[in-house]
Amino acid sequence: MNLVVGVGLRAGTSYRELRELVGAAVADAGGGRVRILITVDGRETEPGVQRLAAFLGAELQTVAPAELRRQSVPSPSEQVERLAGTPSVAEAAVLSAGAELVVTKRTSAQATAAVGRLASAPGYAPGERQVVHRVLAERRDVRRGFVDLPIPDDVLTRVLESAHRAPSVGLSQPWDFLLIREIATRRKIHDLAAAQRDAFAASLPEERRKQFDGLKIEAILDTPLNIAVTCDAGRGGRHVLGRHADPRTTWFSVAIAIQNLWLAARAEGLGVGWVSFFEPGEVAAVLDLPAHIELVGYLCIGYVDEFAPAPELVRSGWAARRPLSWAVHQESWGRRGLPGAEPTSITQDAERAAAKAGGAVVDTGGGVAPGPVGRQVVRVVIGGDPADYLGR
Ligand SMILES: Cc1cc2nc3c(=O)[nH]c(=O)nc-3n(C[C@H](O)[C@H](O)[C@H](O)COP(=O)(O)O)c2cc1C
């Protein structure tokens, strides 16, 4: 059984006292493996707590008093509230770790302990979880605001180590990271991107082109380092586990490595911009890549003066984020809704979005039937007279 032990203690509580208290509480729980020893923020530095965690082989976690106060516990105490700012430490800490409380508060002279049972292996402590979600939310594609600072080798190595830890089909690890600092090489690559930028601009309608003119799409010359992330589609030989049925998995693996790099860089305060305004073969020629090595991503990386709170394409009005509820489908594609919510049909969502934008939905199939539906084609008309489009 996976156990969580919550402890509350006065400063200086001895290891011996804690061990006896916790040992008895764990025995009351029927025994098991203590995975987490959890206490209130600040008490993790207590020598007795650290020794107890080492003795138990448990991860030492802490939780903020505000989080403890949110828990509803069986044995709240006014005295604990006066001392710790929360009516419970031991029981509330167990509950905040997501465990079911199986032994309520036990007390010794200086400490309290409670035991919880985890239905499965534990996740990270709430504060650590928050950091993971934070880096996911605050990763940005950065093309502006780079500062003239070199990237220390140890920082870059840490970032590359994270990239290299990515999952890959059959553990084929098909990626390589080509570090490019030479200005002459970067100028050639920059020229390729500029030509593609012009070609894209020329393909746009007037209004859209004006908008595009204000966008920066690369930072090849503004960053101290460019990284060409490549794919060796044959790595691992002919019998790569999982690749035989879907060879695309090789390129997916490289893309995941890039995402790892992007996230680790964000945590280090490094901005990364992915440039795809290239014909990959042209970049391969400039970089003199071996014939079997393909470019997957071209990244510009460096320290920045700030990370924008939202994607540049959103802030500039070029594109918008889709709501998550549109991206989650239940049982059949088109029945959209968040976990636990009643799914709606794509038609209903389109009607709502169209109404909000002052337009209308015009079906090209057999009627705009509300409710969960099967396969449909939906055309949304925004502006003009929807009647003009009916029957087409
Ligand atoms: C495969 C890929 C290629 C991209 N290519 C470019 C590019 O050529 N130029 C650019 O400015 N941004 C590029 N981006 C960045 C996207 O525009 C950006 O990820 C998106 O707008 C969301 O912003 P965020 O990354 O800041 O959240 C690319 C992103 C990906 C994943």
The ligand as an SDF file (V2000), in Angstrom:
LIG
                    3D

 31 33  0  0  0  0  0  0  0  0999 V2000
    6.1820   23.6600  -36.2110 C   0  0  0  0  0  0  0  0  0  0  0  0
    6.1790   25.1260  -35.8960 C   0  0  0  0  0  0  0  0  0  0  0  0
    6.6460   26.0340  -36.8110 C   0  0  0  0  0  0  0  0  0  0  0  0
    6.6400   27.4040  -36.5190 C   0  0  0  0  0  0  0  0  0  0  0  0
    7.1510   28.3030  -37.4240 N   0  0  0  0  0  0  0  0  0  0  0  0
    7.2020   29.6040  -37.1190 C   0  0  0  0  0  0  0  0  0  0  0  0
    7.8080   30.5470  -38.0030 C   0  0  0  0  0  0  0  0  0  0  0  0
    8.3160   30.2120  -39.0600 O   0  0  0  0  0  0  0  0  0  0  0  0
    7.8270   31.8370  -37.6400 N   0  0  0  0  0  0  0  0  0  0  0  0
    7.2560   32.2670  -36.4740 C   0  0  0  0  0  0  0  0  0  0  0  0
    7.2770   33.4630  -36.2090 O   0  0  0  0  0  0  0  0  0  0  0  0
    6.6970   31.4020  -35.5940 N   0  0  0  0  0  0  0  0  0  0  0  0
    6.6650   30.0840  -35.8890 C   0  0  0  0  0  0  0  0  0  0  0  0
    6.1200   29.1980  -34.9930 N   0  0  0  0  0  0  0  0  0  0  0  0
    5.5980   29.6920  -33.7150 C   0  0  0  0  0  0  0  0  0  0  0  0
    4.0920   29.7600  -33.6880 C   0  0  0  0  0  0  0  0  0  0  0  0
    3.6310   30.8510  -34.4200 O   0  0  0  0  0  0  0  0  0  0  0  0
    3.6680   29.8500  -32.2220 C   0  0  0  0  0  0  0  0  0  0  0  0
    4.0350   28.6680  -31.5760 O   0  0  0  0  0  0  0  0  0  0  0  0
    2.1770   30.0670  -32.0390 C   0  0  0  0  0  0  0  0  0  0  0  0
    1.7920   31.2870  -32.5850 O   0  0  0  0  0  0  0  0  0  0  0  0
    1.7850   30.0390  -30.5670 C   0  0  0  0  0  0  0  0  0  0  0  0
    2.5550   30.9560  -29.8300 O   0  0  0  0  0  0  0  0  0  0  0  0
    3.4220   30.5110  -28.5750 P   0  0  0  0  0  0  0  0  0  0  0  0
    4.3920   29.4730  -29.0710 O   0  0  0  0  0  0  0  0  0  0  0  0
    4.0930   31.7650  -28.1060 O   0  0  0  0  0  0  0  0  0  0  0  0
    2.4800   29.9400  -27.5580 O   0  0  0  0  0  0  0  0  0  0  0  0
    6.1260   27.8500  -35.2780 C   0  0  0  0  0  0  0  0  0  0  0  0
    5.6680   26.9130  -34.3440 C   0  0  0  0  0  0  0  0  0  0  0  0
    5.6940   25.5760  -34.6480 C   0  0  0  0  0  0  0  0  0  0  0  0
    5.2020   24.5930  -33.6130 C   0  0  0  0  0  0  0  0  0  0  0  0
  1  2  1  0
  2  3  1  0
  2 30  2  0
  3  4  2  0
  4  5  1  0
  4 28  1  0
  5  6  2  0
  6  7  1  0
  6 13  1  0
  7  8  2  0
  7  9  1  0
  9 10  1  0
 10 11  2  0
 10 12  1  0
 12 13  2  0
 13 14  1  0
 14 15  1  0
 14 28  1  0
 15 16  1  0
 16 17  1  0
 16 18  1  0
 18 19  1  0
 18 20  1  0
 20 21  1  0
 20 22  1  0
 22 23  1  0
 23 24  1  0
 24 25  2  0
 24 26  1  0
 24 27  1  0
 28 29  2  0
 29 30  1  0
 30 31  1  0
M  END
$$$$
